[in-house]
């Protein structure tokens, strides 16, 4: 449930009357500003960690594949250049 700033102020005033000012201030400082719906739970964090781990694995696989492909192309290009240089030298 989300509280408006007016409701929060009213609650703070009531708490100041029932408790000490310091206790009321401390209590409100420990409450989230927009309600508990915006607070991440340990389960949320674990799910996010799992998703990030999966993403990392996919990225690593894609990067490895791209580097292997690039290495094949570069080997072919360099081999072509070496052959061209050898042909030019023996002419």
Buried (B, 14 or more C-beta within 10 A) or exposed (E): EEBEEEEBEEBBEEBBEEEEEEEBBEBBEEBEEEEEEEEEEEEEEEEEEEEEEEEEEEEEEEEEEEEEEEEEEEEEEEEEEEEEEEEEEEE
